[in-house]
Amino acid sequence: MNPIFSKFLTDIARKRIENNLLVKKAVTEKDIAPVLNNIKVEISHAIKESIFIIIGVFSAGFGLKGFLLPNHFIDGGATGISLLLENTTNLSISSLLIIVNIPFIILATKTIGKKFALKSIIAITLLALVVHFVEYPIITEDKLLISIFGGFFLGLGIGLAMRGGSVIDGTEVLAIYISRKLSITIGDVLFLINLIIFSFGAYILSIETALYAILTYLAAAKTVDFVVDGVEEYVGVTIISKHHEALRIMITKKLGRACTIYAGKGGFETQGKNYDKDIIYTIVTRLELAKLNTEIDKIDKNAFITMGIVKDLRGGMIKRKPLK
């Protein structure tokens, strides 16, 4: 590391420690080391998140200017509202992207946090600038290709921005807020919001445009899922078997995966009196699940197994998702 930059980080760490001390004392190198490490981690994460956001903004700009805007197509969410207003008013899409997202960003400040809201403001503003100043080539005039690939590049941009800890489409924030208030899923809220947008699109523009907009939205939504969750889903697997030691060896040695073993009480025969069952919990990807089931059947066909989707995790002996 550059000595000047290293000294700069050390000074920041020293000031951070001094500001947190209730009683003033001399700050030693031993005090500085962990704080300095934390600052380095914060900077590395900030750089990685910034790269995701920048690539995402340019990808979304390409989807808008290379496909959707020249052909008067719309999408779902705040971007769809902006595109719809751009088709019916004299305002530019770059201005509308900021105006439409302002209420969602204010909501994000209260719902998620100020840091998230600030990063989202920067990302949305950067997208508006890219759409306004960067010239993208018009790729095609085929409506089917426009709806699919316009949605793909827009979804790629939204997903990468989310991986960077921000949004460039604020309706996700509204969906989170409403889902907490009404106890319905975020997906259901987004579906209702987009249903309203597409209905207005059908009334103001045409039914055909609204139908193509649905294709665009589906392409964008699936791309976002791919970017955020990866091609492989994590599956948490709980196994209860008398042959737990053989299963543990199989998971750790043959599959090369970690597992956790915890004691359990049987609720039927022993009526929960004794810890008579060792329970194995492990996490694999969806693509590894078939192999795991095969190996379990080799050891114990009567093993009790439960499975559930795990959205994300950190650490452990697990195959990493893309872009992690």
Contacts in CASP RR format, 6 or more apart in sequence:
PFRMAT RR
TARGET T0000
AUTHOR 0000-0000-0000
METHOD contacts of the structure
MODEL  1
MNPIFSKFLTDIARKRIENNLLVKKAVTEKDIAPVLNNIKVEISHAIKES
IFIIIGVFSAGFGLKGFLLPNHFIDGGATGISLLLENTTNLSISSLLIIV
NIPFIILATKTIGKKFALKSIIAITLLALVVHFVEYPIITEDKLLISIFG
GFFLGLGIGLAMRGGSVIDGTEVLAIYISRKLSITIGDVLFLINLIIFSF
GAYILSIETALYAILTYLAAAKTVDFVVDGVEEYVGVTIISKHHEALRIM
ITKKLGRACTIYAGKGGFETQGKNYDKDIIYTIVTRLELAKLNTEIDKID
KNAFITMGIVKDLRGGMIKRKPLK
9 36 0 8 1.000
9 39 0 8 1.000
9 40 0 8 1.000
9 43 0 8 1.000
10 32 0 8 1.000
10 36 0 8 1.000
12 39 0 8 1.000
13 32 0 8 1.000
13 35 0 8 1.000
13 36 0 8 1.000
13 39 0 8 1.000
14 27 0 8 1.000
14 32 0 8 1.000
16 35 0 8 1.000
16 39 0 8 1.000
17 27 0 8 1.000
17 31 0 8 1.000
17 32 0 8 1.000
17 35 0 8 1.000
18 24 0 8 1.000
18 27 0 8 1.000
48 164 0 8 1.000
49 119 0 8 1.000
49 163 0 8 1.000
49 164 0 8 1.000
49 165 0 8 1.000
49 166 0 8 1.000
50 164 0 8 1.000
52 160 0 8 1.000
52 161 0 8 1.000
52 163 0 8 1.000
52 164 0 8 1.000
52 165 0 8 1.000
52 323 0 8 1.000
53 119 0 8 1.000
53 122 0 8 1.000
53 123 0 8 1.000
53 126 0 8 1.000
53 160 0 8 1.000
53 161 0 8 1.000
53 164 0 8 1.000
53 165 0 8 1.000
53 166 0 8 1.000
54 126 0 8 1.000
55 157 0 8 1.000
55 160 0 8 1.000
56 156 0 8 1.000
56 157 0 8 1.000
56 158 0 8 1.000
56 159 0 8 1.000
56 160 0 8 1.000
56 161 0 8 1.000
56 168 0 8 1.000
57 123 0 8 1.000
57 126 0 8 1.000
57 127 0 8 1.000
57 130 0 8 1.000
57 157 0 8 1.000
57 161 0 8 1.000
57 168 0 8 1.000
58 130 0 8 1.000
58 134 0 8 1.000
59 153 0 8 1.000
59 154 0 8 1.000
59 155 0 8 1.000
59 156 0 8 1.000
59 157 0 8 1.000
59 160 0 8 1.000
60 79 0 8 1.000
60 127 0 8 1.000
60 153 0 8 1.000
60 154 0 8 1.000
60 155 0 8 1.000
60 156 0 8 1.000
60 157 0 8 1.000
60 158 0 8 1.000
60 161 0 8 1.000
60 168 0 8 1.000
61 127 0 8 1.000
61 130 0 8 1.000
61 131 0 8 1.000
61 134 0 8 1.000
61 136 0 8 1.000
61 153 0 8 1.000
61 154 0 8 1.000
62 136 0 8 1.000
62 153 0 8 1.000
63 136 0 8 1.000
63 149 0 8 1.000
63 150 0 8 1.000
63 151 0 8 1.000
63 152 0 8 1.000
63 153 0 8 1.000
63 154 0 8 1.000
64 79 0 8 1.000
64 83 0 8 1.000
64 93 0 8 1.000
64 131 0 8 1.000
64 150 0 8 1.000
64 154 0 8 1.000
65 131 0 8 1.000
65 134 0 8 1.000
65 135 0 8 1.000
65 136 0 8 1.000
66 136 0 8 1.000
66 137 0 8 1.000
66 138 0 8 1.000
66 139 0 8 1.000
66 150 0 8 1.000
67 73 0 8 1.000
67 139 0 8 1.000
67 140 0 8 1.000
67 145 0 8 1.000
67 146 0 8 1.000
67 149 0 8 1.000
67 150 0 8 1.000
67 151 0 8 1.000
67 153 0 8 1.000
68 74 0 8 1.000
68 75 0 8 1.000
68 83 0 8 1.000
68 146 0 8 1.000
68 150 0 8 1.000
68 151 0 8 1.000
68 154 0 8 1.000
68 216 0 8 1.000
69 83 0 8 1.000
69 86 0 8 1.000
69 93 0 8 1.000
69 131 0 8 1.000
70 138 0 8 1.000
71 141 0 8 1.000
71 143 0 8 1.000
71 146 0 8 1.000
72 87 0 8 1.000
72 205 0 8 1.000
72 209 0 8 1.000
73 83 0 8 1.000
73 143 0 8 1.000
73 146 0 8 1.000
73 147 0 8 1.000
73 150 0 8 1.000
73 209 0 8 1.000
73 212 0 8 1.000
73 213 0 8 1.000
73 216 0 8 1.000
74 80 0 8 1.000
74 83 0 8 1.000
74 84 0 8 1.000
74 87 0 8 1.000
74 197 0 8 1.000
74 198 0 8 1.000
74 201 0 8 1.000
74 205 0 8 1.000
74 209 0 8 1.000
74 210 0 8 1.000
74 213 0 8 1.000
74 216 0 8 1.000
75 83 0 8 1.000
75 151 0 8 1.000
75 154 0 8 1.000
75 213 0 8 1.000
75 216 0 8 1.000
75 217 0 8 1.000
75 220 0 8 1.000
76 171 0 8 1.000
76 193 0 8 1.000
76 194 0 8 1.000
76 197 0 8 1.000
76 198 0 8 1.000
76 213 0 8 1.000
76 216 0 8 1.000
76 217 0 8 1.000
76 220 0 8 1.000
77 169 0 8 1.000
77 170 0 8 1.000
77 171 0 8 1.000
77 190 0 8 1.000
77 193 0 8 1.000
77 194 0 8 1.000
77 197 0 8 1.000
77 217 0 8 1.000
78 97 0 8 1.000
78 100 0 8 1.000
78 101 0 8 1.000
78 104 0 8 1.000
78 169 0 8 1.000
78 170 0 8 1.000
78 171 0 8 1.000
79 97 0 8 1.000
79 154 0 8 1.000
79 168 0 8 1.000
79 169 0 8 1.000
80 197 0 8 1.000
80 213 0 8 1.000
81 96 0 8 1.000
81 100 0 8 1.000
81 197 0 8 1.000
82 93 0 8 1.000
82 96 0 8 1.000
82 97 0 8 1.000
82 100 0 8 1.000
83 93 0 8 1.000
84 197 0 8 1.000
84 200 0 8 1.000
84 201 0 8 1.000
84 204 0 8 1.000
84 205 0 8 1.000
85 91 0 8 1.000
85 96 0 8 1.000
85 100 0 8 1.000
86 92 0 8 1.000
86 93 0 8 1.000
86 96 0 8 1.000
87 204 0 8 1.000
87 205 0 8 1.000
88 204 0 8 1.000
89 96 0 8 1.000
91 99 0 8 1.000
92 132 0 8 1.000
93 131 0 8 1.000
94 128 0 8 1.000
94 129 0 8 1.000
94 131 0 8 1.000
94 132 0 8 1.000
95 128 0 8 1.000
97 124 0 8 1.000
97 127 0 8 1.000
97 128 0 8 1.000
97 131 0 8 1.000
98 124 0 8 1.000
98 125 0 8 1.000
98 128 0 8 1.000
101 120 0 8 1.000
101 124 0 8 1.000
101 168 0 8 1.000
101 169 0 8 1.000
101 170 0 8 1.000
104 167 0 8 1.000
104 170 0 8 1.000
104 171 0 8 1.000
104 173 0 8 1.000
104 174 0 8 1.000
105 117 0 8 1.000
105 120 0 8 1.000
105 121 0 8 1.000
105 124 0 8 1.000
105 170 0 8 1.000
105 173 0 8 1.000
106 117 0 8 1.000
107 173 0 8 1.000
107 174 0 8 1.000
107 177 0 8 1.000
108 116 0 8 1.000
108 117 0 8 1.000
108 120 0 8 1.000
108 167 0 8 1.000
108 170 0 8 1.000
108 173 0 8 1.000
109 117 0 8 1.000
111 173 0 8 1.000
111 176 0 8 1.000
111 177 0 8 1.000
111 180 0 8 1.000
112 173 0 8 1.000
112 176 0 8 1.000
116 165 0 8 1.000
116 166 0 8 1.000
119 164 0 8 1.000
119 165 0 8 1.000
119 166 0 8 1.000
120 166 0 8 1.000
120 167 0 8 1.000
120 168 0 8 1.000
120 170 0 8 1.000
122 166 0 8 1.000
123 161 0 8 1.000
123 166 0 8 1.000
123 167 0 8 1.000
123 168 0 8 1.000
124 167 0 8 1.000
124 168 0 8 1.000
127 168 0 8 1.000
139 145 0 8 1.000
139 149 0 8 1.000
140 146 0 8 1.000
140 149 0 8 1.000
143 212 0 8 1.000
144 212 0 8 1.000
144 215 0 8 1.000
146 212 0 8 1.000
146 216 0 8 1.000
147 212 0 8 1.000
147 213 0 8 1.000
147 215 0 8 1.000
147 216 0 8 1.000
147 219 0 8 1.000
148 215 0 8 1.000
148 216 0 8 1.000
148 219 0 8 1.000
149 219 0 8 1.000
150 216 0 8 1.000
150 219 0 8 1.000
150 220 0 8 1.000
151 216 0 8 1.000
151 217 0 8 1.000
151 219 0 8 1.000
151 220 0 8 1.000
151 223 0 8 1.000
152 219 0 8 1.000
152 220 0 8 1.000
152 223 0 8 1.000
154 216 0 8 1.000
154 220 0 8 1.000
154 223 0 8 1.000
155 219 0 8 1.000
155 220 0 8 1.000
155 221 0 8 1.000
155 223 0 8 1.000
155 224 0 8 1.000
155 227 0 8 1.000
156 223 0 8 1.000
156 227 0 8 1.000
157 168 0 8 1.000
157 227 0 8 1.000
158 167 0 8 1.000
158 168 0 8 1.000
158 169 0 8 1.000
158 220 0 8 1.000
158 223 0 8 1.000
158 224 0 8 1.000
159 223 0 8 1.000
159 224 0 8 1.000
159 227 0 8 1.000
159 228 0 8 1.000
160 227 0 8 1.000
160 323 0 8 1.000
161 167 0 8 1.000
161 168 0 8 1.000
162 172 0 8 1.000
162 224 0 8 1.000
162 227 0 8 1.000
162 228 0 8 1.000
163 227 0 8 1.000
163 228 0 8 1.000
163 323 0 8 1.000
167 173 0 8 1.000
171 190 0 8 1.000
171 193 0 8 1.000
171 194 0 8 1.000
172 186 0 8 1.000
172 190 0 8 1.000
174 189 0 8 1.000
174 193 0 8 1.000
175 186 0 8 1.000
175 187 0 8 1.000
175 189 0 8 1.000
175 190 0 8 1.000
175 193 0 8 1.000
176 186 0 8 1.000
178 184 0 8 1.000
178 189 0 8 1.000
179 185 0 8 1.000
179 186 0 8 1.000
179 187 0 8 1.000
179 188 0 8 1.000
179 189 0 8 1.000
194 217 0 8 1.000
197 213 0 8 1.000
198 210 0 8 1.000
198 213 0 8 1.000
198 214 0 8 1.000
198 217 0 8 1.000
199 210 0 8 1.000
201 209 0 8 1.000
201 210 0 8 1.000
201 213 0 8 1.000
202 209 0 8 1.000
202 210 0 8 1.000
227 323 0 8 1.000
229 311 0 8 1.000
229 312 0 8 1.000
229 321 0 8 1.000
230 321 0 8 1.000
230 322 0 8 1.000
230 323 0 8 1.000
231 322 0 8 1.000
232 285 0 8 1.000
232 286 0 8 1.000
232 287 0 8 1.000
232 319 0 8 1.000
232 321 0 8 1.000
233 285 0 8 1.000
233 286 0 8 1.000
233 309 0 8 1.000
233 310 0 8 1.000
234 283 0 8 1.000
234 284 0 8 1.000
234 285 0 8 1.000
234 286 0 8 1.000
234 309 0 8 1.000
234 310 0 8 1.000
234 311 0 8 1.000
234 312 0 8 1.000
234 313 0 8 1.000
234 318 0 8 1.000
235 283 0 8 1.000
235 284 0 8 1.000
235 285 0 8 1.000
235 286 0 8 1.000
235 289 0 8 1.000
235 307 0 8 1.000
235 308 0 8 1.000
235 309 0 8 1.000
235 310 0 8 1.000
236 281 0 8 1.000
236 282 0 8 1.000
236 283 0 8 1.000
236 284 0 8 1.000
236 307 0 8 1.000
236 308 0 8 1.000
236 309 0 8 1.000
236 310 0 8 1.000
237 281 0 8 1.000
237 282 0 8 1.000
237 283 0 8 1.000
237 284 0 8 1.000
237 289 0 8 1.000
237 292 0 8 1.000
237 305 0 8 1.000
237 306 0 8 1.000
237 307 0 8 1.000
237 308 0 8 1.000
238 279 0 8 1.000
238 280 0 8 1.000
238 281 0 8 1.000
238 305 0 8 1.000
238 306 0 8 1.000
238 307 0 8 1.000
239 247 0 8 1.000
239 279 0 8 1.000
239 280 0 8 1.000
239 281 0 8 1.000
239 282 0 8 1.000
239 296 0 8 1.000
239 303 0 8 1.000
239 304 0 8 1.000
239 305 0 8 1.000
240 277 0 8 1.000
240 279 0 8 1.000
240 280 0 8 1.000
240 303 0 8 1.000
240 304 0 8 1.000
240 305 0 8 1.000
241 247 0 8 1.000
241 280 0 8 1.000
241 296 0 8 1.000
241 299 0 8 1.000
241 300 0 8 1.000
241 302 0 8 1.000
241 303 0 8 1.000
241 304 0 8 1.000
242 300 0 8 1.000
243 299 0 8 1.000
243 300 0 8 1.000
243 303 0 8 1.000
244 261 0 8 1.000
244 278 0 8 1.000
244 279 0 8 1.000
244 280 0 8 1.000
246 299 0 8 1.000
246 300 0 8 1.000
247 280 0 8 1.000
247 296 0 8 1.000
247 299 0 8 1.000
247 300 0 8 1.000
247 303 0 8 1.000
248 259 0 8 1.000
248 261 0 8 1.000
248 280 0 8 1.000
250 295 0 8 1.000
250 296 0 8 1.000
250 299 0 8 1.000
251 257 0 8 1.000
251 258 0 8 1.000
251 259 0 8 1.000
251 280 0 8 1.000
251 282 0 8 1.000
251 292 0 8 1.000
252 258 0 8 1.000
252 259 0 8 1.000
254 295 0 8 1.000
255 284 0 8 1.000
255 288 0 8 1.000
255 291 0 8 1.000
255 292 0 8 1.000
255 295 0 8 1.000
256 317 0 8 1.000
257 282 0 8 1.000
257 283 0 8 1.000
257 284 0 8 1.000
257 288 0 8 1.000
257 317 0 8 1.000
257 318 0 8 1.000
258 282 0 8 1.000
258 316 0 8 1.000
258 317 0 8 1.000
258 318 0 8 1.000
259 280 0 8 1.000
259 281 0 8 1.000
259 282 0 8 1.000
260 280 0 8 1.000
260 281 0 8 1.000
260 282 0 8 1.000
261 278 0 8 1.000
261 279 0 8 1.000
261 280 0 8 1.000
261 281 0 8 1.000
262 278 0 8 1.000
262 279 0 8 1.000
262 281 0 8 1.000
263 275 0 8 1.000
263 277 0 8 1.000
263 278 0 8 1.000
263 279 0 8 1.000
264 275 0 8 1.000
264 276 0 8 1.000
264 277 0 8 1.000
264 278 0 8 1.000
264 279 0 8 1.000
265 272 0 8 1.000
265 273 0 8 1.000
265 274 0 8 1.000
265 275 0 8 1.000
265 276 0 8 1.000
265 277 0 8 1.000
266 272 0 8 1.000
266 274 0 8 1.000
266 276 0 8 1.000
266 277 0 8 1.000
270 276 0 8 1.000
282 292 0 8 1.000
283 310 0 8 1.000
283 313 0 8 1.000
283 318 0 8 1.000
284 292 0 8 1.000
284 318 0 8 1.000
285 318 0 8 1.000
285 319 0 8 1.000
288 319 0 8 1.000
289 307 0 8 1.000
293 305 0 8 1.000
296 303 0 8 1.000
296 305 0 8 1.000
312 321 0 8 1.000
END
